Amino acid sequence: MASAIALTATLGTVPALSQQSVLEEVTVTAQKREQSMQDVSVAVSAFSGDAIDKMGFEEGLDITQQVPNMNFFAIFGEASSPSVSLRGISLVNFSDSWESPVSIYVDDVYRGNPAGSAIQLFDLERVEVLRGPQGTLYGRNTTGGLVHYVSRKPTDDFEASASASYGSYSERIIEGTVSGPVSDGIRGRVAVKSTHNDGWQTNTVTGEKLNDTDSFGYRTQLEFDLADSGSLLLNVHGASADQSSVGFAHMGYLEYADPDPNVDAGAPTCGIGAIQSGQCTSETFNMTGAEAVNGKFDPEHVATGAANGLGTEIDTFGTSATLNWDFDNFSLTSITAYEELDKFLQDDGDGTAVIFFDEQYGVDAEQYTQEIRLNGNTEKSNWVTGFYYYKDDRGLTTEAPTTADWAEQGLWHREIVTLDSTSWALFGQLEYDLSQTLTLVSGLRYTEEERDFSQDAGPSFYDEIDATGDLSDSATTGRIGLDWRPAPDTLAYASYSTGFKSGGFSGSYNSTPEATLPVGSESIENFELGLKTTLAEVYRLNAAAFHYTVEDYQAQVFLTVADGSVITNAGDVTGTGAEVELTAPITDNFEVIAGAGWLDTNFDSEQLFYVAGDAYTLNGNELPSAPGFTYNLVARYYQSLGDSGELVFQGDYAWQDDHYLQVENDPYSRQSAYGLANAKVAWHSPTDTYSVEAFARNLANEEYFTYQNTLGADWGYGVWGQPRTAGLRFNYKM
């Protein structure tokens, strides 16, 4: 389904829109060739880089608020691994040993571990969000979908731009780009972004700031013309972050702490509203959530007494070479890429001044990918075929520090894991015109994967488990569908597609030898109907309805600190839903972008888990981070000032229904419905060389949790969403 952001502004009857309009046609490569979104029979939303800039999205991940049935959360803060949910399917696992069922790609290169990727999402040409299984054309066969970020490329003419902003919590963001010819047949582009802020959380134990930001990202590109029909693009990029991790909100589950430690019955459980507002206590810590933060239970105040503090250090580096060569009847594309990541992250799982469950995670990862594609067409067909290779080596460390004198190396738990993965695939897709209005789309992909695992543990909460293992997976997936074009501006399609996500190993908190055994693969079948059309020649309406079944859904359940975590094939999941997007130029100077998503997910499972001492069956549960209803709205109004430029007023809103944040659907992880409102006003010079804008996010200062986890029989923690922020930005381009 095409994005509500895209509208063809070249139709004859379209009003003369402002130069600041975001209603434009976006060309996408969702099917590995350039097409208008309205010609792609895939549920894809796309945002051009210009639209992202004009709407004030600071990070590429901000688009999640404007895509139906899309959600996003980061358990350990924005710089760490982002978790994206599409149509309810997401990574139900915090371990860096796993890949997400919703893949992240940057410039056609898959990011196996997307930690730090958000820092590099600037100077974008466009963002594409593909919903549904991607089991044919994309490198990592996924069950949920993918997000593809495409950076701006070197230009034939010289151009430069810069922006600077200052906002809440002393946030300073500076961004700059230079692009143009280097010599005959060679073009270059350099883009950088630096972000600093003092942190929007205060540690009530020490008074120090948490969740601050100190990051820098860069991207350098050189493009070479090769004869008359080829080009080579070299891309070198990287990022670094040195900041404090997000703090957790401590939640007690009991009405009071039992004064007699010999009483086994304990106190009655609180109501969920009271638990999530910090009013309840735990016998483990003998304090309420509010008492843990000196009565300041809100997003800006958290508590930690972590032995080594809370820090996040992430360094990434990558390079790629993209070769394109056009022949008489086909074109060749080769993408060779290397990515490396070093990450060290600390958190305080109990969210109190007590040194109890503090954690440290380390990741050292390298990946190499190679893709070769051939694209061609005939009078009645378009085709693509290719080969993909993926090699990923990861070293993972999980530690729990303590100040106890007896602890070995200051630790009371450590797991060192190595995980090496190798995959290759052959793929192809054919679009064949059966008639002038009917096209058959068929595709197939064969994938083989191997993983080698080893764990060295000690000291440990549990038995010191040393283990090794390996697994091999293979799958044949694909797609078949029919495209029908009853009119030039209308596309209706029906498709059946499949996807596959290979099995894997748990990288953290393996309390038994069984926990180190491999988990099997998951697969998906998806049926979809879609419509893309233009009403009254100017209003773009796109809709899709879908039904999917995931077999052997992979999920993690963290039982307790004492019992560790379980990663399992939790059962089968069915999902049914619909999405609709509308782009409407109401008048010459007023436009509206709207979207809505409906979703119903349901587990078919015989598995049972105990959370906080209570038994929960997965059967009948809904997926986590899968609201039943979401909607989004952007309204933009333009006021011409004649020779003095133009004013732009924007308001946007995104709302999501009640949903659970854990797969067990325990009541502690139920997040009530909420909406986030943002606003912006901007002045643009007559030639748009300069602009100044004022913005505010989360206008109502909504308080909500993006993640929750239960770690004991009487306590857990929550991760707050960001409170209200505001700022000013200055932009210059030539």
C-alpha positions, -999 to 999 in steps of 0.1 A, spaced: 0 0 0 16 33 -11 24 60 14 1 88 22 30 110 18 32 105 -20 10 124 -44 16 131 -80 17 168 -82 21 169 -120 -15 160 -128 -32 188 -148 -59 196 -123 -38 196 -91 -38 230 -74 -7 251 -75 7 238 -42 32 257 -21 69 250 -27 69 236 9 42 210 1 51 174 10 26 160 -16 49 146 -42 55 115 -62 81 91 -47 100 66 -68 107 34 -49 128 3 -55 106 -21 -35 108 -46 -63 145 -40 -70 138 -16 -99 127 20 -100 89 24 -100 63 49 -89 47 37 -57 13 36 -73 26 9 -97 39 -14 -70 16 -42 -59 33 -43 -24 22 -28 9 49 -1 8 49 33 24 76 58 13 88 92 24 111 113 3 140 130 20 126 164 12 93 154 29 112 142 60 130 175 62 99 196 57 79 177 82 106 180 108 114 144 114 147 145 131 155 108 128 145 83 101 128 62 128 103 92 134 84 79 104 69 51 126 43 76 138 30 81 103 28 45 90 -3 24 98 3 -8 118 39 2 125 54 6 160 89 12 174 106 9 208 142 8 221 146 -11 253 179 5 263 175 39 246 175 54 212 212 47 204 209 10 211 191 -16 190 158 -3 177 130 -28 176 104 -22 149 69 -39 148 50 -43 115 15 -57 116 23 -69 151 54 -89 142 85 -78 160 116 -91 178 103 -105 211 139 -107 225 164 -83 239 195 -105 231 220 -94 205 222 -130 194 190 -126 174 180 -110 141 148 -91 138 118 -104 117 116 -67 106 149 -60 88 168 -27 86 185 -19 53 207 12 46 216 18 10 207 -18 0 228 -32 27 212 -53 55 221 -44 90 222 -77 109 226 -59 143 210 -24 138 225 -9 170 238 25 162 220 27 129 197 54 140 227 78 144 234 74 107 199 82 94 204 117 80 208 132 45 182 108 32 168 106 -3 139 85 9 127 58 33 107 28 22 86 6 46 75 -27 32 49 -45 53 44 -83 51 69 -111 45 98 -104 23 107 -139 11 117 -132 -25 139 -102 -34 156 -91 -2 188 -104 13 176 -115 47 144 -135 43 120 -119 69 85 -126 82 74 -92 93 87 -68 67 116 -43 63 126 -6 65 150 6 38 168 39 42 183 54 10 209 82 14 212 111 -11 238 104 -37 266 126 -52 253 153 -76 265 166 -109 263 202 -96 277 217 -65 253 219 -36 257 224 2 234 226 32 236 231 69 213 231 98 216 238 135 190 234 163 188 240 200 161 225 222 150 211 255 176 195 278 202 217 260 200 196 229 223 208 201 221 192 167 244 203 138 242 187 104 260 195 72 263 183 36 285 191 6 281 175 -28 293 180 -63 318 171 -91 354 162 -81 367 159 -116 354 147 -150 333 116 -144 338 116 -106 313 130 -81 315 131 -43 292 137 -13 300 142 24 274 144 52 279 146 89 256 150 120 265 157 156 240 155 184 245 165 221 220 168 249 222 168 287 197 139 291 160 141 299 162 118 329 176 126 364 190 99 387 174 107 420 201 88 438 230 110 426 213 139 409 232 131 377 216 131 343 208 99 324 199 91 288 220 120 276 233 120 240 267 125 226 268 111 191 285 117 157 277 102 124 293 106 90 289 93 54 313 98 25 305 88 -11 324 88 -44 307 79 -76 327 71 -108 314 69 -143 327 38 -161 326 42 -198 292 51 -212 271 25 -194 285 18 -160 290 34 -126 307 26 -93 296 41 -60 319 38 -30 304 45 4 323 48 37 302 55 68 303 53 106 290 65 139 300 68 175 280 73 207 292 78 242 263 85 265 243 73 295 217 45 291 181 50 297 169 45 333 142 21 343 111 28 364 109 4 393 75 -12 398 64 -31 429 34 -54 425 21 -57 461 -2 -35 482 23 -35 511 55 -52 522 49 -80 546 66 -71 579 73 -107 588 99 -123 564 89 -158 576 54 -154 562 52 -171 529 18 -159 517 29 -124 511 7 -94 505 -21 -91 480 -13 -78 445 -21 -42 436 -43 -30 408 -25 -25 375 -31 13 374 -16 16 409 14 -6 399 21 15 368 19 48 387 44 37 413 21 32 442 28 -4 450 57 -21 468 78 -52 467 90 -74 495 123 -79 476 132 -42 480 107 -31 506 98 1 487 73 14 462 81 26 427 75 61 439 97 57 470 125 44 447 126 79 431 119 100 462 82 104 452 90 116 416 75 88 396 75 102 361 96 99 329 121 125 340 131 108 372 145 73 377 168 57 402 199 37 399 227 26 422 245 6 395 279 -4 407 297 9 375 272 35 365 250 35 334 268 40 301 263 33 264 293 32 240 286 23 204 311 25 175 301 15 140 320 14 107 310 3 73 319 4 36 302 -7 4 309 -8 -33 279 -7 -57 286 -15 -93 259 -8 -120 264 -18 -156 238 -15 -184 239 -40 -213 216 -41 -244 188 -62 -228 196 -62 -191 215 -45 -163 240 -59 -137 242 -47 -101 268 -59 -76 268 -47 -40 297 -57 -18 296 -45 18 313 -48 52 299 -36 85 314 -38 120 300 -29 154 314 -25 189 288 -19 217 290 -18 255 258 -10 274 249 -9 311 215 -9 327 200 -12 362 172 -38 359 157 -31 394 156 7 390 165 13 427 195 25 446 201 -11 457 229 -29 439 209 -60 430 203 -67 393 227 -44 373 237 -56 338 264 -51 313 262 -62 276 291 -62 252 289 -69 215 317 -72 189 302 -80 155 314 -81 119 294 -89 88 301 -92 51 274 -93 24 276 -98 -14 246 -94 -37 246 -98 -75 215 -90 -95 204 -90 -131 174 -69 -142 158 -71 -176 126 -65 -195 108 -75 -227 78 -62 -244 55 -80 -219 77 -87 -189 100 -74 -162 124 -97 -144 151 -98 -118 173 -127 -106 203 -129 -84 225 -144 -57 230 -132 -21 257 -142 5 258 -132 42 285 -138 68 280 -126 104 304 -132 133 294 -120 168 310 -121 202 286 -114 231 292 -108 268 265 -106 294 276 -96 329 261 -86 363 285 -65 384 284 -64 422 303 -48 450 303 -79 471 337 -88 485 334 -125 475 326 -118 439 351 -129 413 363 -99 393 335 -78 408 309 -100 390 283 -124 402 273 -135 367 290 -137 333 283 -154 299 306 -152 270 290 -163 237 303 -166 202 278 -169 173 289 -173 137 263 -173 109 265 -180 72 237 -178 46 233 -178 9 203 -176 -14 192 -177 -51 162 -156 -60 141 -144 -90 109 -126 -98 90 -123 -131 62 -98 -139 44 -109 -170 16 -90 -188 -13 -114 -195 -32 -86 -211 -32 -48 -212 -48 -47 -178 -37 -79 -161 -2 -88 -149 10 -120 -133 37 -116 -106 57 -147 -95 88 -150 -75 109 -177 -57 138 -178 -33 159 -207 -20 179 -200 12 204 -220 32 218 -210 66 242 -223 91 250 -211 127 277 -222 151 273 -214 188 295 -216 219 290 -204 255 316 -200 283 299 -191 316 312 -183 351 307 -169 376 270 -174 373 236 -171 390 230 -206 377 252 -236 371 282 -226 351 271 -239 317 297 -243 289 280 -254 257 285 -256 220 259 -262 192 252 -257 156 222 -258 133 214 -258 96 182 -244 80 169 -242 44 137 -229 30 120 -222 -3 98 -191 -2 82 -168 -27 52 -149 -40 25 -151 -66 -1 -125 -74 -22 -108 -99 -22 -70 -107 -53 -55 -123 -53 -20 -138 -89 -11 -148 -79 25 -152 -47 44 -157 -48 57 -121 -60 26 -104 -42 -6 -94 -59 -35 -76 -39 -66 -66 -41 -99 -49 -11 -119 -36 0 -149 -17 35 -146 -2 57 -166 22 87 -158 44 112 -176 66 133 -167 96 160 -192 106 165 -207 140 190 -195 165 205 -196 199 200 -176 232 229 -154 241 219 -143 276 206 -158 309 207 -194 300 199 -210 334 199 -247 322 217 -267 295 183 -269 277 183 -231 273 214 -233 251 198 -256 226 188 -242 192 154 -227 186 137 -238 154 129 -215 124 96 -196 120 77 -193 87 48 -172 75 20 -174 49 3 -141 39 -27 -134 18 -33 -98 8 -57 -76 -13 -48 -41 -22 -61 -10 -39 -42 21 -51 -63 48 -67 -67 85 -72 -101 101 -66 -113 133 -83 -78 133 -99 -61 147 -68 -70 126 -37 -48 96 -34 -64 67 -15 -45 34 -8 -58 4 11 -48 -31 19 -64 -61 38 -43 -91 49 -44 -124 67 -13 -142 78 -3 -173 97 31 -176 114 42 -211 123 66 -218 152 67 -181 163 100 -173 180 96 -156 213 115 -149 246 100 -150 280 121 -137 310 109 -158 339 127 -143 369 163 -133 377 165 -167 395 151 -187 367 166 -169 337 149 -166 303 133 -190 278 135 -186 241 111 -209 224 90 -216 193 59 -204 212 33 -217 188 14 -204 158 0 -169 153 -27 -157 131 -31 -120 122 -59 -102 103 -60 -66 95 -63 -37 72 -46 -4 64 -58 28 47 -39 59 37 -52 92 23 -34 122 9 -56 152 2 -47 187 -11 -78 204 5 -70 238 -10 -41 255 -26 -25 261 8 -39 234 30 -32 197 28 -39 166 49 -22 133 52 -41 106 72 -38 69 78 -53 41 99 -46 5 108 -67 -23 122 -51 -54 135 -62 -86 153 -35 -112 163 -41 -145 181 -18 -172 195 -26 -209 191 -3 -224 217 -1 -250 244 27 -234 262 24 -220 298 47 -197 317 48 -183 353 52 -146 356 53 -130 391 41 -162 405 11 -165 383 6 -190 354 -1 -176 319 -10 -196 289 -1 -182 255 -32 -196 238 -54 -168 228 -29 -141 235 -22 -112 212 13 -103 200 32 -76 219 34 -41 206 4 -49 183 -24 -23 190 -58 -33 176 -63 2 161 -39 30 152 -44 62 133 -22 91 122 -28 126 109 -7 154 95 -22 188 86 -1 215 69 -12 251 62 8 276 40 6 313 43 23 333 16 41 365 27 48 377 -9 83 389 -13 90 381 24 87 344 20 62 319 34 49 306 67 42 269 73 20 257 101 20 219 108 2 197 134 5 160 135 -10 133 157 -6 96 162 -28 74 184 -26 37 193 -50 15 212 -44 -5 243 -18 -32 238 6 -56 257 43 -51 259 51 -88 266 42 -120 248 27 -135 280 0 -107 281 5 -104 318 -15 -74 332 17 -56 343 27 -52 307 -6 -37 295 -1 -2 281 -33 19 280 -42 37 248 -24 70 242 -17 96 215 12 118 207 7 153 193 35 174 177 35 209 162 57 231 141 57 266 126 84 276 100 94 306 80 110 301 46 128 327 25 114 334 -10 140 312 -26 140 288 3 177 294 9 170 301 45 144 288 69 137 290 106 113 268 125 100 263 160 88 228 170 74 209 199 70 172 204 46 153 227 27 185 233 4 171 260 34 156 278 19 122 276 33 96 300 36 61 286 58 30 286 75 17 255 86 -16 272 80 -35 304 95 -66 319 88 -87 351 120 -98 368 107 -111 401 76 -125 418 68 -91 433 85 -65 410 94 -55 375 104 -24 355 92 -1 328 109 20 301 94 55 298 87 72 265 102 107 260 84 136 276 76 170 259 104 186 241 107 219 221 133 238 201 144 261 173 161 251 141 179 271 114 184 257 79 205 269 50 210 254 16 226 266 -16 
